[in-house]
Amino acid sequence: MATRVNWTITDNNVTVNYLGETHIVPRSDALAERLIKAVKENRLSEIPNLVSAASRIKTFSKGNFTVQDGRVMVNGVAAPQFLSDKIVRFSSEGLPYQPLVRFAEKLQQNPSFRAVNELYQFLEKNDHPLTETGNFIAYKRVKENFTDIHSGTFDNSVGTEPTVSRNEVDEDSSRTCSKGLHVANWDYAHTKFASHNPATDVMLEVEVNPADVVAIPSDYNQSKMRVCKYKVLGVVTQVFDPSESLRVVNPDYNRFDGEEEEEEEEEERTCEGCEYPLLEDEDTLCSACAEEDDTCALCGEPDCYGECEEDKYPFKDEIDY
């Protein structure tokens, strides 16, 4: 923590000196105005984080991340260069770099060398958003009953987390179609993903932990991947249009809604005689009204007691048993 800060402000730069270091920050820098305010208000403890991306990243990660020669170190291990550059740049520009830091930490838990070094560029190339927790968003097509198209055994209802053992997923990226759970970018999921029936297939938005990515096949311009786990977030309700960038998803979709409504309608059946709720074993009249009803079900006459059955043709004594 700086105990004394020397500073000057010009039309072009903000210069601060403390603990034997001098930092020159352009007035055009996204954090320059916040630095000037901290100097004016003598909030000296904030100044290191405002003049140094490395300091900001180290403070946010509680020391688990450091920056050495422009390379972000995750628990002492260098993050991929492309991802390191992005974290430092976002931090320097005042953009929310925290999701990138969390992504880098989770990515380090992935045992695949290729996944670690290629995943972030793949995500950025295909416009996969990152979540606040460091996961990313992808898409998947399933059957109308929400089972997977290939085997029909995995339930993909909203909120589920389909999972397989990692060693059951083919890690060879040269094999374009192979074993594993598949997710894809927005365009591939709509136009190239295997289909059961285009008229009834359901499109899903899913969330993937970077640690669970196994392979990024080289076909179709690297627009899909094989993973060992994902979480279903919602159903894409928008009809795909390649010229439209909007993506509409319903996170509250429940494929059992219709069945539940039918059950409710059956429970609300009432007696035709007194409108009292019917029991499950009662047809159109409640037990009380049924006992009071003396109308013959065959001829419609009251007090018949089935006598009309005896006069019905063919007569009983003519039937050949």
N, C-alpha and C positions, 0 to 999 in steps of 0.2 A: 504494500500500500504506500502510495506517495504521501510524504509528510509535508513537503513544500514543493510548490510548482511555480516555475517562472514561465511567463507567456507573453506573446504579442499577437495582435490581430491586424492584418492588412486587408486591402481590397481583394487580394488573391488567396491568401493563406492564413491559417491559424497555426502558430508555432508554440509548442509547449515543451518545457524542459523539466525533468524530474529524475531523481535517482541515477544521475549520470547519463541520461538518454535525452535526446532531442528529437521530437516528432514534428514533421511539417505536414499539415493536413490541408488540402485545397478547400477553398470556400465552396466549391462545387460538390464536394463530397457529401453524401447523403447524411452523414452523422456530424457534419461541421457545426451546424446550428446547435445541436444538443451539446457538443463539446464547449462551445462558447457559453452556453447557459450554465453548464457545470462549473466552469472557471469563475464566472461571475458570482455564483452562489456558494463558492468555496466547497463544493462537493468533490473533494480531492480523490476519494476512493473510487469514483466512477470514471475518472480520466483514463486510466490504463485501458479499460474496455472500450473507450470511445476512440482511441487513437490506434489500436492494434487489433486486427482480426484474430491474430493468434491468442491474444489475451482474452478476447470475448469467447472464443471457442473453448479455451481451457476452463474459464470460469463457469460457462454453461454446463460443461460435461463433468464438473467437479474433479477436474484433473485427469479424467480418463482419456481425454483427447489433448494432444499438443500439436503444434505446427513447427516442423523443423525444415528449414530451407524450402519453404513453400509447400511442403508435403504434410498432410494431416496424418498423424499417428494415432491409431486406435488401440488403446491399451498397449502401446509400445510397438505395434505392427503398422506399417505404412498402408494407408487406404489406396485403392487404385488411383492413379494420377488424375484421370478425368474427373473422378468424384471429388478428389482433394481440391482441384482447381475450382470446382463448382461451389464447394462449401466456403472456401476462402473468398471467392468473388461475391457470393450472396451476403456473407457477413460484412464485407467492405462496402457493399452498396446499400446496406441497411435493410435487406430483404430477409424474410424469415428463413434462416438457415437451419433451425433446430430439427425439422423433419429429416433433412439430409444427414445430420449428425446421427440421429436415431437409426436411419436407414443404414448408414455405414457400420454402426455397431452390430445390427442384426445380420448384415451381409457377412461380417467377419465370422459368424457362427456357421456359415455355409461351407461344407467340406470340399466343394467343387472349385478347382482353380479357375476353370473357364467361366463358371457362373459368377464368381467373385469379380473377375476382371472384365466381364462383358455385360453384366446385367444392367448397370445404370445407363450405359449408352443405348442399350436396347430399349429401355423404358422411355428415355428422352426422345429417341428417334420415333417411337410409336405413340407418343403423347399419353403415356400412362401416368395419371396423377398419383402423387404420394400422399399418404394420410399423415395426420399429426403424430402418429405412433411410429412412423417409419416403414409402414407397409405400403403396398401399391394396389391400384385398382385395375382390373382386367375384365374380360367378358367371356361368356360361354353359352353355347346353344345346347338345349336338352329337349327331351320328348315332352308332349303335352301333360303327361303324368309326373313330370319332373324327375324322371330317371335318366341316366346318361344314355346317349344314343348308341354307343358301341355295345355295351353289355346289358343295359337295362336293369342293373342291380344297385347302382348308387343313388340314394335319395338326395335330390338337390333342392328341396323345399327351402324357402327363405329362412335363414337362421341356422341351417345345418352346416357342418364342416366335414365334407367328404375327405377321407384320409386313407392313404396306403403306406406301407413301409417304404422307406426311401430306397432300399435295395431292390424293390420291385419295379422301379422306374428306370427305363433305359437312359443312361447318361451319354450315349453316343450321339452327338449332334448331327452326324452325317446320315443317321437313319431318320428320315423325315416323319414317318408314321410308325410309332412303336408303343411299347407299354408305358403307362403312366396316366396321370390325370392331366387333361389338356385345358389350357386357357389361352386367350388370344387378344390381339388389339381390337379396336372398335370395327375397323373395316373387315378384317379377316373373319371375325365372328359372324358377321352378317352375310358375307359373300362367298366364303370358301370353307367355313367350318362344316364338317360332315352333317348331313341333314337326314332326319327320319321322315318328316313330311313338312315341307316349307309352309304349308297352310296352317299347321297346328303347332309347330315347334315353338318353344319358349326361349327367349333370350334373357340371360341373367347377367347382373353385375356382381363381381366377386372381389374379395380382398385377399391378397397373398402376402405372406411374410417372405422377405428376400432370402431367408435362411432355408426356405422350402422349395426353392427353384432348383431343378436338377439339370435340365438341358434346354437349349434354345436351338431347335433344328434350323439348318441353313436354307431350307426351301422357302419359297414364297417370301423372299426378302426378309427373313427372320421376323415374322410377324406373329408367331405363336410360340408356346413353350410347354414343356412337360414339368409338372410339379408333383409333390407328394401330399400336399394339403392346401385347401383354400376355404374361405368362408363365403356363403351366399348372402349378399347384402339386399338384393331386391330384383324385381322383374323389370326389364326394359319395356316400357309401354309405348315408345315412339316407333313408328314405321321408319325403317332405314331409308335414308336419302343421302347418297354420296356427296351431294352439294350442300347438305345441312350439317352444321357443326354442333348443334344442340343435342344433348343426350338426356332423355327423360327417363327416370327410374322410379318405380313404386316400391318403397321399402316395407310397406305394410301389406303387401299382397299375400293372401291366404288362399291356396288352391282348394281348401275345404269349405269355403264360404257358402257356396251353393248348396252343398249337402246339408249344412247346418240349418239353412233357411227352410229346406224341405221338412226336416225333422220338426222344426218349430211349428210349421203349418199343420202337421199331423197332430201335434199335441193340443192344438187349439180347436179340434173338431167338437161340435156341440150337437146335442140331441135335437132332432127335427120336431119333437113334440113340445119340449119345454125349454130348449136352448141351454140346458144344463150340460157342462163338460162331459164328454163320453169317456168311458174307460177303454183300455186297449182292446178288450175282447168284445166290445159292443159295436154294432154296425151303424145304424142310423138313429136308433132310439135307445134311451137309457133303460135300465132294467125296470124302473117304475112304470114308464110309459109303455114298455113292451107288454107288461102284465095287464094293463088297462085296455090294450088294443085287441078287440075281438073280431077284427076284420079278417076274413079268409084270404090267405095269400094267393090262392088259386083262382077263385072266382070274384073276389072283391066284395062279397056279401057278408054282412054281420051275422054272427051266431050260426055260421055254416058248420063249424067244427069238422071240416074235411069231408062232409057228406057228398060234396060235388065230385069228389074223386071217384066215387062208386059209379057215377053215370058217365064217366069219361071214356071215350072210344079210343082204342079197342077195349072192350069189356074184359075185366079181369079173368072171367071164366073162359075167354077165347084165346088167351095168351098161351102159346105152346112152350111149356117149360122143358 
